[in-house]
Amino acid sequence: MQNRTDLALELKEEKNIGSAQSGIIVKTRIDTTNHIKETKIIIKNKKGEDSLGKPKGTYITIEAKDLSTNDGSFHKEMSEALFLNLKEMLNKKKKY
């Protein structure tokens, strides 16, 4: 059975594609205070599209161990991480 996912991060790991792969940029940021890991995969060109089987664009995965807990302050931190990523993407889009 074929593994199907919309997460570019999972595809990158499954296909064992390194960040030095032409056409793909991988950036990782870890917030050690809140234990939040953000991975941004940017597919820049056709070679990157072919490598991951995804269209050109920016794919963001936000991971955290405590996401399933009922902790309002932690969910606020996750919401803030999501907000900052969306804000950055929208600001870049305005430039075009």
VENBELTA-V377081 format. One record per pair of residues at least 4 apart in sequence whose C-alpha atoms are under 8 Angstrom apart, sorted by the first residue. I is the first residue (numbers start at 0). J is the second residue. D is the distance in Angstrom with one decimal. If there is no record, write none. Layout:
BEGIN
I,J,D + I,J,D
END
This chain:
BEGIN
4,9,7.2 + 4,10,7.2 + 6,10,6.5 + 6,58,7.7 + 6,60,7.4 + 7,11,6.0 + 7,40,7.0 + 7,51,7.2 + 7,53,7.5 + 7,58,6.3 + 8,12,6.3 + 8,38,7.4 + 8,40,7.1 + 8,58,7.9 + 8,60,6.9 + 9,13,6.0 + 10,14,6.0 + 10,51,6.4 + 11,15,5.8 + 11,16,5.3 + 11,17,7.7 + 11,51,6.6 + 12,16,6.5 + 14,51,7.8 + 16,20,6.5 + 16,50,7.9 + 18,23,6.5 + 18,24,5.7 + 18,25,5.2 + 19,23,7.3 + 19,24,7.3 + 20,24,7.6 + 20,47,7.7 + 21,46,6.7 + 21,47,6.5 + 22,42,5.9 + 22,43,5.0 + 22,44,5.3 + 22,45,7.2 + 22,46,5.5 + 22,47,4.2 + 22,48,7.7 + 23,40,6.9 + 23,41,5.7 + 23,42,4.8 + 23,43,6.0 + 23,44,7.9 + 23,47,5.2 + 24,39,8.0 + 24,40,5.7 + 24,41,5.0 + 24,42,6.6 + 24,43,7.6 + 25,38,7.1 + 25,39,5.8 + 25,40,4.6 + 25,41,6.5 + 26,38,5.8 + 26,39,5.1 + 26,40,6.5 + 27,36,7.2 + 27,37,5.7 + 27,38,4.5 + 27,39,6.3 + 28,36,5.9 + 28,37,5.2 + 28,38,6.5 + 29,34,7.0 + 29,35,5.9 + 29,36,4.5 + 29,37,6.3 + 30,34,5.5 + 30,35,5.1 + 30,36,6.3 + 31,35,7.0 + 33,73,7.5 + 33,76,7.3 + 34,63,6.1 + 34,64,7.2 + 35,61,7.0 + 35,62,5.8 + 35,63,4.8 + 35,64,7.8 + 35,77,7.5 + 36,61,5.8 + 36,62,5.1 + 36,63,6.4 + 37,59,7.0 + 37,60,5.8 + 37,61,4.5 + 37,62,6.4 + 38,59,5.7 + 38,60,5.2 + 38,61,6.5 + 39,57,6.9 + 39,58,5.7 + 39,59,4.5 + 39,60,6.5 + 40,57,5.8 + 40,58,5.1 + 40,59,6.4 + 41,55,7.5 + 41,56,5.8 + 41,57,4.4 + 41,58,6.3 + 42,47,5.3 + 42,48,6.4 + 42,53,8.0 + 42,54,7.3 + 42,55,4.8 + 42,56,5.2 + 42,57,6.4 + 43,47,6.2 + 43,48,7.8 + 43,55,5.7 + 43,56,6.8 + 44,48,6.3 + 44,55,6.1 + 45,49,6.1 + 45,55,7.4 + 46,50,6.2 + 47,51,6.4 + 47,55,7.4 + 48,52,5.3 + 48,53,5.1 + 48,54,5.4 + 48,55,5.9 + 49,53,7.3 + 61,80,7.9 + 61,81,7.7 + 65,73,7.6 + 66,73,7.6 + 66,74,7.1 + 70,74,6.3 + 71,75,6.2 + 72,76,6.5 + 73,77,6.4 + 74,78,6.0 + 75,79,6.1 + 76,80,6.3 + 77,81,6.3 + 78,82,6.0 + 79,83,6.1 + 80,84,6.4 + 81,85,6.2 + 82,86,6.0 + 83,87,6.2 + 84,88,6.3 + 85,89,6.1 + 86,90,6.1 + 87,91,6.3 + 88,92,6.3 + 89,93,6.4 + 90,94,7.0 + 91,95,7.6
END
